[in-house]
Amino acid sequence: MSNSAIVVRDLVKTFKRRGQPELRAVDGLTFSVRRGAIFGLLGPNGAGKTTTLKMLTTLLRPTSGHISVEGVDPVKDPFEVRRRISVVIQESAADLFLSVTDNFATFGRFHGLSRQVIRDRIEDVLDQFELRPEANRKVMDLSGGFKRRVQVAKVFMIDTPVVFLDEFSTGMDPILKRAIMQRLRREASRGRTIVLTTQILSEAEELCDDILIMRAGRQAARGDINALKLLSGGLYEISVTFSELPHAFDTAVAPYHPLRVDVTQNSALVTVREQEGRVLDLVAHLGRIGRVLRIEVSGASLEDIFIELTAKEREVLP
């Protein structure tokens, strides 16, 4: 058996638009996802991420190309694919007229779980997603954030080998989000394959074993976080905290042509593309212009890499 849970080859999706040129939303995408990986599908708005997810989950038919999910073609056998996946996408909705508990019970019965298993798992997800106070309320009466919790919680009601999550953390507070991220890691360690999209790049950096960055329907970059950092070689982040932000700070960093400068009170985060020696020169210069309480130099964050790589892709697109 192949070690790949998902295989995509030469995937294309076009949309016809009356009076306008044909829209090529996904343009020759090829990738695979190994079993048990947490795979991040990232890109700016309009990159083709959600369209790709919809094709992988049987909600859209590809214009051309091939997809295999757990060895099954979603075009030829969509029902068999649906038995093997759990899906949370932006437009998906729980049954609005049922209570939270009845949503979970109905979902469990649909997937053939026994009554006892359903009861046990409802108890688990009510606690995990902090939904117990809302258990008997109709979903239609919940806030958008709580509706999202109900949608994501369903993933943990069943044991499908592949999970698709589109912006899973919408409406979650930081503590709950952290707990769900830990749960996702545990699920992956048990061999479950998780495919996620997110606009919160720190989530992807912390969670994902493997990342594909899309731009205009195409691959802009692919690899783990270390491989992506090599692709964007020379990017560094300097985080510095002064006792008081020096008046000469802007003048000090200007010669290094920073890609980003974020200043909050007496702290600053500076991203530069420079040789290592020049970075050390900047660090020394910052120490001379003010009293430094803390300074740290690290490789660029995924957010910096994302901006850099998608900007490069923009330059080469027709």
N, C-alpha and C positions, 0 to 999 in steps of 0.2 A: 504493500500500500504506500502511496506517495506520502511524504511528510508535509505536503502542502494542503492546507484546508481550503484555500481559495487560489484559483489560477485564472488570470485574465490575459488574453492575447489579442492585440490589435483592435481594441474596443473602440467603437465609434458610435456616437449618437448625434443625429441631426434633427432639427425641428424646422418645419416649413412655416413661414410667416407671410401672410397675405401682403403683397405689395412691397416686401422687403427681401433682402438676400437670405438664403437659408442659413440658419444658426447652427454652427458645429459646436455643440456643448462639450462633447468628449471626442478627442481627436487622436486616435491611434494609441490608446493607453495599454501598456503591457506591464504586469507585475504578478507576483505570487505572495501568499502569506502562509508562513509555516504554522502548523498546529501548536496551540499553546502560546502564541505570541499575542502581545498587545500592539496592534498596528494602528498608527496614526495616519489618517488621510487629511492633509492640511492644504490650505490655499486661501487666497483672498476671496471675497464675495464674487460669485460668478465664475469661479475657477472650474466648476464641474463636479465638485465633491458630492453634493446631494444627488445629482443626476447619476453619478457612478453608483452610489449606494442603492438608488432605486432599481438600477439594472441588476445589481447583485442580489437584491431581495425580491425579485420577480414583479416589481411594481411598474417597471418600464421594459419594453423590448428593445434590445440594441438594434441599431441600423445595420451594423456589421460587427464581426469579431466573435470571439468565443469566451464563454465564462464557465467555470466549473466551481461549484460549492460543495465541498465534501464529496467530490466525484460525480456530482449530478449537474446537468445542464439546466439552468433556470428557464430557458426558452422551451426545451423539449419536455421537461417534467417539473413544472412550477410547484405542484402540490407536494412532491417529494422534497424539494428544497425547503418549502415552508415548514415541513416537519422537523428540519434540522437546524432552524435558525430562530433567534429571537430578535425583534427589531424595535427600536425606538428612533423615529425620525421626527423632524420638526413639525410636520403636519399631522402626525399620528395622534389619535385621541382615545381616551378611555370612554367607556359607555357612560355618557353624561347623566343618564336617568337612573343609574344604579348607584348604590352606596359604594364607598371605598371597599368594604369587605366583600360585597357581592361582586364587584369587579374582579377581585382576586379569585373568588370561588368559581365564578364563571370561566375565567381564564384557565384555572387549574383543571376543571372538568373538561374543557375543550381539548386539553392536551392529555387527557386520559389518566390523570392522577386519582388516587384513591381518596376517599373522604378524609381519612386520618392524615394522610400526607398533606392534603390541602389545608386542613386545620393547623397543622404544625407550621407549615410554611407561611400561612397568613400571619400567625403570631410572630414569626421571625421578621417578616418585612414590615409589619406595623411598627415594631420596635426599631428596626434598623433605619427606617426612613422617617421616624418620628411622626407617624401617622395615626397613632392610637387615639388621640383626642378627636380625630376626624373620621374614625372608622365607620360610623353610622350615618355620616352626611352624604348626600348625593354629590357626585363629582361635579355636576353643573354648578353647585353652590360654592365650590372651592376657588381660591385664588389661582392665578396662572402658575405660580411656583408650586403649589400643592398638587395641581393637576399633573405637572411634570413629574413630581415625585411618584405619583401613582403609576404613570407610564413606565418609568425606569424600574420601579419595584417589581413589575411583572417579570422582568428578566430573571429575577432571582426566585421566582415561583417554580420555574421549570429548569430542566438540565440539558437544553439543546447544546450541541457542540460548538455552535458559532453564534456570536452576539454582535449586533450592529447598533451602535449608539451615536446619534447625531446630536451634538451639543447637550450631553447628558446632564451637566451640572447647572443648567438654567434654573434659577429660582432657589438654589440651595445655599444655605449659609456656609461659611468656611469650615465649621466643625463637622457638619453633616457631609460636606463634599469630601473632606479628608477621610471620613469613615468609609464612604462609598469607594473611594480610590483604593483603600486598603482591601476592601471586599473584592474589587476587580482584580487586584494582584493575586488574591487567594484563588479566585476562579481560574485565572490563567495558569497558576501553578498546578492546578488539577487537570490541565490539558485543554481547557476551554479556550477557544480562539476569540479574541475581542477586536473588533474594528471600530474605531471611533473617529469622529471629526470634532474639532473644537476651535473656537476663536481665541480661547485662553491658552496661549502657547506654553505658559509655565506648566499647565496640566499635562500637555503632551510631552514636554521635556522630562517631567517626573515619572510619567506612567509608561511611555511607549518604548518597546524594544526595537521597533523598526518604524521608520517614518517615510512617507512619500509626500513631497510637496508638489502641488499642481498649480499650473498657471494657464489660463485660457484653454482648458481641456487637455493639456499635455503635461508630461512629467518635467518638472523643473529640477528636482533633485531627489535622491533616494538613499537611505541608509540609516544606521543608528545615529545617535546624537554625536558621537565622536567622529564618525565618517563625515557627517554634515559640517562639522567644525573644520575638518581638513579641506573640504570644498571651498569654504569661505576663509581660507588661510590668512593670517595676519590680523584678524579681528580680536580686539581685547576690550574688556570692561575694567574700568578703574572706579572703585567705590571708595569715597573718601569722606570722612567726617572731621570738621574743624571745630575748635572751641567757638569760633565765630567765622562765618564765611568771609574770606578776604575780599577787599574791593578789587584787587588785582586778579581775581580768579578768571574772569572771561579773557583778559589779556594773556594770561598764562597758558590757557589751553588753545587759544586761537591758532598759533603756528602749527599745531598738530592736526588741524582740519578735522575736528571730531564729527563723526557721523550722527551722534546724538549726545545731548547734554541735558540731564534732568536734575534740577536743583530743588531741594526741599529744606527750607530753613538753613541749617548749617551743614547739610550733607549734599553730596553731588554724586551722580553716576555718569561717567564719561565713556563713550564708546569710540574707539579709534581704530583705523587700519594703519598699522605702523610695524616696522621691524622691532624686534624685542629690545634692542639697545635704546631706541628712541622712546619706547614705552617707559623704560627705567629712567631715562632722562626726565620725562614728564613727571614721574613719581617724585624724583628728587626735587624738581622745580616746585611742585606743590608743597613739599615740606619746607621750602625756603620762604614761601610767601605768607604762611600762617601757621598757627599751632595745630598740628594734626593729632586728633584723638584716635583715629583708626583709619587704616588704608588697606585696601585689598585689591589685588590684580588677578583676574581670571580670564579664561577663554570667554568668547562672546556667548550670550544667551541664545536660546532657540529663536527668540523674537528678533534679535539682531540678524541672525543667519537667515531667517525667513524673509525679512525685509531686503537683505542683500541679494539673496538668490532670486526672489520674484522680481526685483528691480532689474537684475541681469537679464531675466527672461523677457521682460518688457522691451528691453533694448533690441533683442534679436527678433521679436515677433514682427510680422509684416504689418 
